[in-house]
Amino acid sequence: MSMLEGRGVTHSFGGLVAVDRADFSVDRGEIVGLIGPNGAGKTTLFNLISGALEPTAGSIRFKDVDITKLRPDQICRRGLARTFQTSKLFTGMTAFDNILVAMLYGAGKKTIDRDEAEREVNRLMARVGMLSDRNKLVRDLSLSSQRRLEIARALATDADMLLLDEAMAGLNPNELTKSMELITQLRENGMTIFMIEHVMQAIMEVCDRIIVFHFGQNIVEGTPAEVAEDARVRAIYLGE
């Protein structure tokens, strides 16, 4: 059964159709990549899924519940969290406090014991490999650490599924390898992941399936090998 499913999802900005009757699905435990040229509508689709925008037409279901018209906080508390292409971290706070705020936000009206919350934040920081950065201000962290912190903060909301928007952009080869390992480990621990990424090495190595977006439409879908050999994809990316 699909954990996330969209049917005929459409969104227009005035006369510009940014997402055009898109159909997509992500099964539980999958890593699905979303690729396409700049301006193809990928981040707009993530904004529609996460509730930042409302579709002009179509529907989106998460864990078999219609979330099309829900607010971002309602969607987040149902277990669907995201990271952003441009960091949305609280730069004047410590890494620890960024994750703690997300945990309290995700808990909603539930009460969390202070000691329990601190243990859980430390566990999450260790999980993403940045426990040593616990007390650092976000503005003093490297780009790689900020990317990991965004993932940890999303996990802290008690997410079942992550939307990762270019989580590996700007990383050097060593950082990229570690980030790919983290995403693979998250899936091995039961996380479902839908990711936008321009780093093709990452997309090809970690994804089970890839969806190719072009002018707001998903024009190709398949395994990494199938997508790499598709004539339409080669025309878009290589001009063949």
Buried (B, 14 or more C-beta within 10 A) or exposed (E): EBBBBBBEBBBBEEEEBBBBBBBBBBBBBBBBBBBBBEEBBBBBBBBBBBBBBEBBBBBBBBBEEEBBEBEBEEBBBBBBBBBBBEBEBBEEBBBBBBBBBBBBBBBEEEEBEEEEBBEBBBEBBEBBBBBEBBEBBBEEBEEBBBBBBBBBBBBBBBBBBBBBBBBBBEBEEEBBBBBBEBBBEBBEEEBBBBBBBBBBEBBBBBBBBBBBBBBBBBBBBBEBEEBBEBEEBEEBBEEE
